[in-house]
Amino acid sequence: MSRSLVSLRAVTPEDASHLAEVWADVIRRIGPEDQVVDMATVIAGVLGSEDQRIVVAEYDGHFAGAVHLERTTMSALNLEPVVRALSPHVLAPFRRHGVGTALMDAAVTWAEELGITHVATAAVAGSRDANRFMARIALGPYAVLRVATTHAVRSRLSAHRRPVAAGGGRQLTQVLAARRSLRRSRAGVEG
């Protein structure tokens, strides 16, 4: 009989550096030391909350991955309770060994304990493997989260509100000229 090499446990403050490594692509783009400080802050918040958990997966005694779980609502407008499994990540050497399945099983188990009938997650849009895994375990798309810098959005919004130049009417003049030209070409074809 084979035994699973995957084990799950609750996060500890000593896991901060491992979490900074496993979640490197989804946390702030700052120096590695600052990322570890960020993860220590996240861990402290989780340990002080009844609505959050971080589950750590180990494979044969080695840190292999983690998931952040939160009891919340479907959205700020849809108050349906949900357990959100945020960033279920597995380190590359431990992929395809059941670690991701174990992390998502932890999310489902906690939801069942809480009497919550929905589990939600998010996968990085460009991660084909992660999105295929989520689809295989019955998680379908619910919404698309789009993100941009404030500056980028402001510049695009400003482009949509550009005022017509004073005395301009240039665009109207061009439209009328194009219509006259079109009428002349039609008259030439018909005549």
CORGIVEN-V367423 format. One line per field, one symbol per residue. psi: psi as a letter, one per 40 degrees, with the letter a starting at -180 (. if undefined). Layout:
# CORGIVEN-V367423
psi->???
This chain:
# CORGIVEN-V367423
psi->hiihehiiiiiideedddddddfdeeiigaiddddddddddddddddeieeiihhhhihfeihdiiihihhaididdhehiihhghfhihideeifeedddddddddddddddefheihiihihdegdddddddddfehihdihhhhiiddddddddddeehihiheceddddddddddddddddddddd.
